[in-house]
């Protein structure tokens, strides 16, 4: 009899173990709707009238407190949301719209915290950007936690929220055709902070002046208000262009809200809140309208507009006898070429002899500054030139920005190496 009871107890134990495993399998099962999942890639699969949503199988915890989403394609509208939701969140709503959920939305840079009306929070996000979301676990046990969001590894902001009974689950929402992201649920944040600081320090030495512009390695990011024309962010190199280093390039990494990015040359004491080209002693090519500004707030039609991914370049065609202090003419400058990341620019370092000023005008030129030909490029091709007088002290590579989210990658010496 005891053997029979023991047998039934064993069978009952096995049944309970199986039920527990089934419950756990359901609990730790990812959920998604109107999306296609291929490995770590999520793509919107709908008609743009209804939301698609993904909820990860496990909540964030002290041992796994951060995840990241890389935007592979913004699709038609870029309505991509990244955040945290309860386990059984409705999959036809964007994260952040319903109670007990929170999310950072890429299309408008707003934070949605349990409400379909968002609040301004951070910059917009575009293709190639990484949006991260994590929790600070120091208040996790008290029923509250601080949720923070990042863009490309830098914290955008944070907010304290209550923790749902089952925890807060990573979630991604999409709402237009063509949207696609790559999900990394094991991402880490802040582990390379020391290395990045070292990199910033080493490259910050290249800049003589920075106003409302943050340096991160070779990246310049606008951090100003962007509310009026007085909110220009300016970055000016420490060294002027010379016959040894006569050209530099800027790649538009993020066009921001308006792509008010300007590339050009300016005198050393140029006003910090003026776009290059707007004031005396400067000349610049502006990305948003393709105009050339030469010491005036009114630009001239010059070239095509520039967008995210474009590489803008600026250089000087020095006359053959143009020698600065501590320079010599021992190098074969005629053989030199300007190499762009996306093409090649024909060497135009020197003007033809017939284009140079005659000797009779030397005294006047020395007083106002020797004239040179400044040229601009777009994706490796010269788009135009302008003759200008070099101010006393030389022409310094200068970059201006004026709208939220603008970011560029700078190469002050693309000819080296």
C-alpha positions as CSV (number, residue, x, y, z in Angstrom):
1,X,0.0,0.0,0.0
2,X,2.8,2.4,0.9
3,X,4.4,1.5,-2.4
4,X,1.2,2.5,-4.3
5,X,0.9,5.8,-2.5
6,X,4.6,6.5,-3.1
7,X,4.0,5.8,-6.8
8,X,1.1,8.2,-7.1
9,X,3.0,10.9,-5.2
10,X,5.8,10.5,-7.7
11,X,3.4,10.9,-10.6
12,X,1.8,13.9,-9.1
13,X,5.3,15.5,-8.5
14,X,6.2,14.9,-12.2
15,X,2.9,16.6,-13.3
16,X,3.5,19.6,-11.1
17,X,7.0,20.0,-12.4
18,X,5.7,19.8,-16.0
19,X,3.0,22.5,-15.2
20,X,5.6,24.8,-13.7
21,X,7.8,24.5,-16.8
22,X,4.9,25.2,-19.0
23,X,4.0,28.3,-17.0
24,X,7.6,29.5,-17.2
25,X,7.7,28.9,-20.9
26,X,4.6,31.1,-21.4
27,X,6.0,33.8,-19.0
28,X,9.3,34.0,-20.8
29,X,8.0,34.1,-24.3
30,X,8.5,37.2,-26.5
31,X,5.4,38.7,-27.9
32,X,5.0,40.8,-31.1
33,X,2.3,41.9,-33.5
34,X,2.5,43.4,-37.0
35,X,6.3,42.8,-37.0
36,X,8.6,40.2,-38.6
37,X,11.5,39.0,-36.5
38,X,14.6,37.7,-38.2
39,X,17.3,36.9,-35.6
40,X,17.9,40.2,-33.8
41,X,16.1,42.3,-36.5
42,X,12.6,43.6,-36.2
43,X,10.7,44.9,-39.3
44,X,7.2,46.5,-39.4
45,X,4.6,44.4,-41.1
46,X,1.4,46.4,-41.4
47,X,-0.5,49.0,-43.4
48,X,0.7,52.0,-41.4
49,X,-2.8,52.5,-39.9
50,X,-2.1,50.3,-36.9
51,X,0.8,50.1,-34.5
52,X,3.1,47.1,-34.4
53,X,4.7,46.3,-31.0
54,X,7.3,43.9,-29.7
55,X,7.7,42.9,-26.0
56,X,10.8,41.1,-24.8
57,X,10.5,37.8,-23.0
58,X,12.2,39.0,-19.8
59,X,12.0,42.2,-17.7
60,X,15.0,44.3,-16.9
61,X,16.6,43.4,-13.6
62,X,19.7,44.2,-11.5
63,X,21.7,41.7,-13.5
64,X,20.4,42.8,-16.9
65,X,19.5,46.5,-16.6
66,X,20.0,47.9,-20.1
67,X,19.2,47.3,-23.8
68,X,19.7,49.1,-27.1
69,X,18.0,49.4,-30.4
70,X,19.8,50.5,-33.6
71,X,17.6,52.1,-36.3
72,X,18.3,50.4,-39.5
73,X,15.6,52.1,-41.6
74,X,13.2,54.9,-40.6
75,X,10.7,53.9,-43.2
76,X,8.0,56.4,-44.2
77,X,7.7,58.3,-41.0
78,X,10.3,57.0,-38.5
79,X,7.6,56.4,-35.9
80,X,9.8,54.1,-33.8
81,X,9.5,54.0,-30.0
82,X,11.9,52.3,-27.5
83,X,10.9,51.8,-23.9
84,X,9.5,49.6,-21.1
85,X,6.1,48.1,-20.6
86,X,4.3,45.7,-18.3
87,X,4.4,42.0,-19.4
88,X,0.9,41.8,-20.9
89,X,1.0,45.2,-22.7
90,X,-1.5,45.6,-25.6
91,X,0.4,45.1,-28.8
92,X,-1.6,47.6,-30.8
93,X,-0.4,50.6,-28.8
94,X,3.0,52.3,-28.9
95,X,5.1,51.9,-25.8
96,X,4.5,54.9,-23.5
97,X,0.9,55.4,-24.6
98,X,-0.8,53.2,-21.9
99,X,-0.4,53.4,-18.1
100,X,2.6,51.8,-16.5
101,X,4.7,52.2,-19.7
102,X,7.3,54.7,-20.7
103,X,9.1,55.2,-24.0
104,X,11.4,57.6,-26.0
105,X,10.0,58.2,-29.5
106,X,12.5,58.7,-32.4
107,X,10.3,60.7,-34.8
108,X,9.7,63.7,-32.4
109,X,12.2,63.2,-29.6
110,X,9.4,63.2,-27.0
111,X,9.0,61.1,-23.9
112,X,5.7,59.3,-23.5
113,X,5.0,58.3,-19.9
114,X,1.7,56.4,-19.7
115,X,0.0,59.0,-21.8
116,X,-0.6,59.4,-25.6
117,X,0.5,63.0,-25.3
118,X,4.3,63.3,-25.1
119,X,6.6,65.8,-23.6
120,X,9.8,67.2,-25.2
121,X,12.7,65.1,-24.0
122,X,15.6,64.8,-26.4
123,X,16.8,65.0,-30.0
124,X,15.1,63.2,-32.8
125,X,16.7,60.0,-34.0
126,X,17.5,58.8,-37.5
127,X,18.9,55.9,-39.4
128,X,22.1,54.6,-37.8
129,X,21.3,56.0,-34.4
130,X,21.3,53.8,-31.3
131,X,18.6,54.3,-28.7
132,X,19.2,52.8,-25.3
133,X,17.0,52.3,-22.3
134,X,18.0,51.2,-18.8
135,X,17.2,51.3,-15.2
136,X,19.1,52.4,-12.1
137,X,18.5,49.7,-9.6
138,X,19.3,51.5,-6.4
139,X,15.6,52.1,-5.6
140,X,14.3,49.0,-7.4
141,X,13.3,47.2,-4.1
142,X,11.2,50.2,-3.0
143,X,8.7,49.8,-5.8
144,X,10.3,52.6,-7.8
145,X,13.1,52.8,-10.3
146,X,14.8,55.5,-12.4
147,X,14.5,54.8,-16.1
148,X,17.0,56.5,-18.4
149,X,17.4,56.8,-22.1
150,X,20.5,57.2,-24.3
151,X,21.3,58.2,-27.8
152,X,24.5,56.8,-29.4
153,X,25.8,55.9,-25.9
154,X,25.1,59.3,-24.3
155,X,22.4,59.7,-21.7
156,X,19.5,61.9,-22.9
157,X,17.5,62.0,-19.6
158,X,15.8,60.0,-16.9
159,X,12.5,59.8,-15.0
160,X,11.4,57.9,-11.8
161,X,8.5,55.5,-12.5
162,X,6.7,52.8,-10.4
163,X,7.7,49.2,-11.1
164,X,4.9,46.8,-12.3
165,X,4.4,43.6,-10.2
166,X,6.0,41.5,-13.0
167,X,8.7,44.0,-13.8
168,X,9.3,46.3,-16.8
169,X,9.9,44.6,-20.1
170,X,11.9,46.0,-23.1
171,X,9.5,47.1,-25.9
172,X,9.7,48.5,-29.4
173,X,6.9,50.1,-31.3
174,X,6.6,50.9,-35.0
175,X,3.9,52.6,-37.1
176,X,4.9,53.0,-40.7
177,X,6.1,51.0,-43.7
178,X,9.8,50.3,-44.1
179,X,10.7,50.7,-40.4
180,X,13.4,48.3,-39.2
181,X,15.6,48.0,-36.1
182,X,18.2,45.7,-34.7
183,X,17.7,44.7,-31.0
184,X,20.4,44.0,-28.5
185,X,19.0,42.8,-25.2
186,X,22.5,42.2,-23.8
187,X,23.9,45.6,-24.5
188,X,26.1,47.3,-21.9
189,X,26.3,51.0,-21.1
190,X,29.0,53.1,-19.6
191,X,31.8,50.4,-19.7
192,X,33.9,52.4,-22.2
193,X,33.5,55.8,-20.4
194,X,37.1,56.2,-19.5
195,X,38.4,55.4,-23.0
196,X,36.0,57.9,-24.5
197,X,37.2,60.6,-22.2
198,X,40.7,60.0,-23.3
199,X,39.7,60.2,-26.9
200,X,37.8,63.4,-26.4
201,X,40.8,65.0,-24.6
202,X,43.2,64.1,-27.4
203,X,41.0,65.6,-30.2
204,X,39.8,68.6,-28.2
205,X,43.4,70.0,-28.5
206,X,42.7,70.5,-32.2
207,X,40.1,73.1,-31.5
208,X,41.0,76.7,-30.5
209,X,37.4,77.7,-29.9
210,X,34.2,75.9,-29.1
211,X,30.9,77.6,-28.5
212,X,27.8,75.4,-27.8
213,X,29.6,72.5,-29.5
214,X,30.6,69.3,-27.8
215,X,33.6,67.3,-29.0
216,X,33.7,63.5,-28.8
217,X,36.7,62.2,-30.7
218,X,36.3,63.4,-34.3
219,X,32.5,64.1,-33.8
220,X,31.2,67.6,-33.2
221,X,27.7,67.9,-31.7
222,X,25.5,71.0,-31.4
223,X,24.4,71.5,-27.8
224,X,22.9,75.0,-28.1
225,X,19.3,76.1,-27.7
226,X,18.7,76.5,-31.5
227,X,15.9,79.0,-30.9
228,X,17.3,82.1,-32.8
229,X,20.1,83.2,-35.0
230,X,22.0,84.2,-31.9
231,X,22.3,80.5,-30.8
232,X,24.9,79.5,-33.3
233,X,27.3,76.8,-32.2
234,X,30.8,77.5,-33.5
235,X,33.9,75.3,-33.7
236,X,37.2,76.8,-34.9
237,X,40.4,74.8,-35.5
238,X,43.5,75.8,-33.5
239,X,45.7,76.1,-36.7
240,X,44.9,78.0,-39.9
241,X,45.1,76.4,-43.4
242,X,48.5,76.6,-45.0
243,X,50.4,75.3,-48.0
244,X,51.2,72.2,-46.0
245,X,47.6,71.6,-44.8
246,X,45.3,73.4,-47.2
247,X,42.0,71.3,-47.1
248,X,39.6,69.8,-44.6
249,X,36.3,67.8,-44.7
250,X,33.2,67.4,-42.7
251,X,30.7,64.5,-42.9
252,X,27.1,65.2,-41.9
253,X,26.4,62.4,-39.4
254,X,23.1,63.8,-38.2
255,X,21.3,66.6,-40.0
256,X,19.2,67.4,-36.9
257,X,16.0,69.4,-37.2
258,X,17.0,71.9,-39.9
259,X,20.5,70.9,-41.1
260,X,21.7,74.5,-40.4
261,X,25.3,73.3,-40.9
262,X,28.0,75.6,-42.4
263,X,31.5,74.8,-43.4
264,X,34.1,77.4,-44.2
265,X,37.0,79.7,-43.2
266,X,37.1,82.6,-40.8
267,X,39.5,84.9,-39.1
268,X,40.8,84.0,-35.6
269,X,38.7,86.6,-33.7
270,X,35.5,85.7,-35.5
271,X,32.3,86.3,-33.4
272,X,31.3,83.1,-31.6
273,X,27.6,83.5,-32.3
274,X,27.7,84.1,-36.0
275,X,27.6,81.4,-38.7
276,X,30.8,81.3,-40.8
277,X,30.2,83.5,-43.8
278,X,27.9,85.9,-42.2
279,X,30.5,88.4,-40.9
280,X,33.6,90.1,-42.2
281,X,36.7,87.9,-42.6
282,X,34.8,84.7,-43.4
283,X,33.5,82.6,-46.3
284,X,31.3,79.5,-46.0
285,X,29.1,77.0,-47.8
286,X,25.8,76.3,-46.1
287,X,24.3,72.8,-46.2
288,X,20.6,73.8,-45.7
289,X,20.2,76.0,-48.8
290,X,23.4,75.3,-50.8
291,X,24.4,79.0,-50.7
292,X,27.7,80.7,-50.3
293,X,28.0,83.4,-47.7
294,X,31.0,85.8,-48.0
295,X,31.1,88.3,-45.2
296,X,27.4,88.9,-45.5
297,X,24.1,87.6,-44.0
298,X,22.8,87.3,-47.6
299,X,24.0,84.3,-49.5
300,X,24.5,83.6,-53.2
301,X,23.3,80.5,-55.0
302,X,26.4,78.3,-55.2
303,X,25.8,74.5,-55.1
304,X,23.5,71.7,-54.1
305,X,22.0,71.3,-50.7
306,X,23.7,68.8,-48.4
307,X,22.1,66.1,-46.4
308,X,22.9,63.4,-43.9
309,X,25.8,61.2,-45.2
310,X,27.2,63.9,-47.5
311,X,30.8,65.0,-47.1
312,X,31.5,68.7,-47.5
313,X,35.1,70.0,-48.0
314,X,36.8,73.3,-48.1
315,X,40.3,74.3,-49.2
316,X,42.6,77.1,-50.5
317,X,44.3,77.3,-53.9
318,X,47.5,79.0,-52.7
319,X,49.5,81.0,-55.4
320,X,52.8,79.3,-56.2
321,X,54.8,82.0,-54.4
322,X,52.6,82.0,-51.3
323,X,54.9,81.0,-48.4
324,X,54.0,81.3,-44.8
325,X,56.4,81.6,-41.9
326,X,58.5,78.5,-41.2
327,X,57.4,77.0,-44.6
328,X,59.5,76.2,-47.7
329,X,58.7,75.2,-51.2
330,X,60.8,72.0,-51.2
331,X,57.8,69.7,-51.7
332,X,56.3,68.9,-55.1
333,X,52.9,70.5,-54.5
334,X,51.9,70.0,-58.2
335,X,51.7,66.3,-57.5
336,X,49.4,66.7,-54.5
337,X,45.8,65.5,-54.6
338,X,42.9,66.1,-52.3
339,X,41.5,62.7,-51.4
340,X,37.9,62.6,-50.3
341,X,36.3,59.7,-48.4
342,X,33.9,59.2,-51.3
343,X,35.9,60.2,-54.3
344,X,38.9,62.2,-55.5
345,X,39.3,66.0,-56.1
346,X,41.6,67.2,-58.8
347,X,44.6,69.1,-57.5
348,X,43.9,72.8,-57.7
349,X,46.4,73.9,-55.0
350,X,47.9,76.7,-57.2
351,X,46.4,79.2,-59.5
352,X,47.6,79.6,-63.0
353,X,50.3,82.3,-63.5
354,X,47.9,84.5,-65.4
355,X,45.4,84.5,-62.6
356,X,47.8,85.9,-60.1
357,X,47.8,89.6,-59.1
358,X,50.4,91.8,-60.8
359,X,53.3,93.0,-58.8
360,X,52.1,96.6,-58.9
361,X,49.2,95.7,-56.5
362,X,51.5,94.0,-53.9
363,X,51.4,96.9,-51.5
364,X,47.6,97.1,-51.5
365,X,47.3,93.4,-51.1
366,X,49.6,93.3,-48.1
367,X,47.4,95.9,-46.4
368,X,44.1,94.1,-47.0
369,X,45.4,90.6,-47.1
370,X,46.8,88.5,-50.0
371,X,44.0,87.2,-52.2
372,X,43.6,83.4,-52.7
373,X,41.0,81.2,-54.3
374,X,38.9,79.3,-51.8
375,X,37.1,76.2,-53.1
376,X,34.4,73.9,-51.8
377,X,33.6,70.2,-52.5
378,X,30.7,67.9,-52.0
379,X,31.3,64.2,-51.9
380,X,34.7,64.6,-53.5
381,X,33.8,66.9,-56.4
382,X,34.6,70.6,-56.6
383,X,31.3,72.6,-56.7
384,X,32.6,76.1,-56.9
385,X,35.3,78.7,-56.0
386,X,35.5,82.2,-54.6
387,X,38.4,84.7,-54.6
388,X,38.8,86.2,-51.1
389,X,41.4,88.2,-49.2
390,X,43.2,86.3,-46.4
391,X,42.7,88.2,-43.1
392,X,45.7,89.0,-40.9
393,X,46.7,85.8,-39.1
394,X,45.3,83.5,-41.7
395,X,42.1,81.6,-42.4
396,X,41.0,79.0,-39.8
397,X,38.7,76.0,-40.5
398,X,35.4,76.9,-39.0
399,X,32.2,75.0,-38.6
400,X,28.8,76.4,-37.6
401,X,25.6,74.6,-36.4
402,X,22.2,76.0,-35.4
403,X,19.5,73.3,-34.9
404,X,18.9,70.5,-32.4
405,X,20.5,67.2,-33.1
406,X,23.1,68.4,-35.6
407,X,26.3,66.3,-35.6
408,X,29.3,66.2,-37.9
409,X,32.5,64.1,-38.2
410,X,35.5,66.3,-39.0
411,X,38.8,65.4,-40.7
412,X,41.1,68.4,-40.4
413,X,43.9,66.5,-42.3
414,X,42.4,64.2,-44.9
415,X,45.6,64.3,-46.9
416,X,47.8,62.8,-44.1
417,X,48.8,59.2,-44.4
